[in-house]
Amino acid sequence: MNNYDASGHKVGYSSPGLFGTMNHYDNSGHKVGESSPGFFGGINTYDNHGNKTSHSERGLFGGFNHYGK
């Protein structure tokens, strides 16, 4: 899956990892982070050093609510 900025320029890509994770890479192919499933259907996001940067939870009416750290 390719990642784009608000102007439509490609800034990186994501690929599936182990156990339901997604690995995120910049345009040069360097790993910049990872997302993994959390409890109750949420998603936790980590930087390339393993520090948690954000999490997302399913909203009451469908979508996702995104929270920093």
Residue pairs with C-beta under 8 A, 6 or more apart in sequence:
1 13
1 14
1 15
2 10
2 12
2 13
3 10
3 11
3 12
3 13
3 14
3 24
4 10
4 11
5 11
10 27
11 26
11 27
12 24
12 25
12 26
12 27
12 32
13 24
13 25
14 22
14 23
14 24
14 25
14 35
15 22
15 23
15 25
16 22
16 23
17 23
17 34
19 36
20 36
20 37
21 34
21 35
21 36
21 37
22 34
22 35
22 36
23 31
23 33
23 34
24 31
24 32
24 33
24 34
24 35
25 31
25 32
26 32
30 48
31 48
32 47
32 48
33 45
33 46
33 47
33 48
33 53
34 45
34 46
34 48
35 43
35 44
35 45
35 46
36 43
36 44
36 46
37 43
37 44
38 44
38 55
38 57
40 57
40 58
41 57
41 58
42 55
42 56
42 57
42 58
43 55
43 56
43 64
44 52
44 54
44 55
45 52
45 53
45 54
45 55
45 56
46 52
46 53
47 53
52 69
53 68
53 69
54 66
54 67
54 68
54 69
55 66
55 67
56 64
56 65
56 66
56 67
57 64
57 65
57 67
58 64
58 65
59 65
